[in-house]
Amino acid sequence: MSFPRYKVFLHRPADRGLMAVVRAVVDLTRFAAAEAEFRMWEAFHRGRAVVLVTHLERAELYVEQFAARGLPASIEPA
């Protein structure tokens, strides 16, 4: 049985420092600092970055966790 997959996007934060974004990505995912920094810069320059692709419940959890840290995130079907 296959579950639908969803992309979790991290959006450019309006009022958060760049290192706070990196720290949040490292804390919430299994990314090393270099990968987290890449995602942060992608979100900064492009407006959003795909953080991961997962099932709906886990994607919603990540959005909630990023929101708790003051970071905008969203999900879309993969």
C-alpha positions as a printed NumPy array, in Angstrom:
array([[ 0.   ,  0.   ,  0.   ],
       [ 1.424,  3.351, -1.028],
       [ 0.538,  6.62 ,  0.661],
       [ 0.364,  9.912, -1.213],
       [ 3.517, 11.982, -0.779],
       [ 3.671, 15.664,  0.145],
       [ 6.444, 18.236, -0.171],
       [ 7.217, 20.384,  2.853],
       [ 8.284, 23.873,  1.806],
       [10.158, 26.305,  3.991],
       [ 9.363, 29.895,  2.982],
       [11.517, 32.99 ,  3.233],
       [11.14 , 34.242,  6.787],
       [10.343, 37.938,  7.077],
       [11.612, 38.545, 10.582],
       [13.994, 35.711, 11.509],
       [17.77 , 35.711, 11.316],
       [19.341, 33.419,  8.76 ],
       [21.197, 31.384, 11.365],
       [17.938, 30.852, 13.288],
       [16.556, 29.244, 10.122],
       [19.605, 26.983,  9.792],
       [19.358, 26.02 , 13.467],
       [15.661, 25.159, 13.111],
       [16.253, 23.013, 10.017],
       [19.088, 21.142, 11.751],
       [16.987, 20.634, 14.89 ],
       [13.839, 19.469, 13.08 ],
       [15.393, 17.319, 10.341],
       [18.38 , 15.017, 10.053],
       [20.255, 17.48 ,  7.865],
       [23.816, 18.445,  8.688],
       [24.582, 22.151,  8.984],
       [25.778, 22.437,  5.363],
       [22.539, 20.979,  3.952],
       [20.435, 23.116,  6.295],
       [22.341, 26.2  ,  5.173],
       [21.724, 25.284,  1.514],
       [17.962, 25.027,  2.191],
       [18.009, 28.34 ,  4.047],
       [19.744, 30.128,  1.14 ],
       [17.375, 28.531, -1.373],
       [14.379, 29.797,  0.62 ],
       [16.007, 33.219,  0.962],
       [16.776, 33.63 , -2.753],
       [13.852, 31.771, -4.354],
       [11.178, 32.451, -1.759],
       [10.831, 28.82 , -0.707],
       [12.756, 25.567, -0.547],
       [11.674, 21.933, -0.406],
       [12.795, 20.56 ,  2.945],
       [11.518, 17.017,  2.511],
       [ 8.896, 14.777,  0.929],
       [ 6.835, 12.563,  3.218],
       [ 3.318, 11.387,  4.036],
       [ 0.603, 13.913,  4.956],
       [ 0.595, 13.514,  8.745],
       [ 4.35 , 13.912,  9.017],
       [ 4.302, 16.86 ,  6.595],
       [ 1.658, 18.582,  8.731],
       [ 3.779, 17.947, 11.825],
       [ 6.803, 19.614, 10.202],
       [ 4.706, 22.642,  9.241],
       [ 3.519, 22.927, 12.85 ],
       [ 7.062, 22.557, 14.189],
       [ 8.436, 25.23 , 11.867],
       [ 5.521, 27.517, 12.815],
       [ 6.308, 27.018, 16.502],
       [ 9.754, 28.44 , 15.747],
       [ 8.271, 31.39 , 13.88 ],
       [ 9.116, 30.062, 10.424],
       [ 6.592, 29.906,  7.59 ],
       [ 6.149, 26.511,  5.944],
       [ 3.558, 24.821,  3.767],
       [ 2.781, 21.505,  2.091],
       [ 1.811, 20.544, -1.442],
       [ 1.178, 17.183, -3.081],
       [ 4.4  , 15.769, -4.524]])
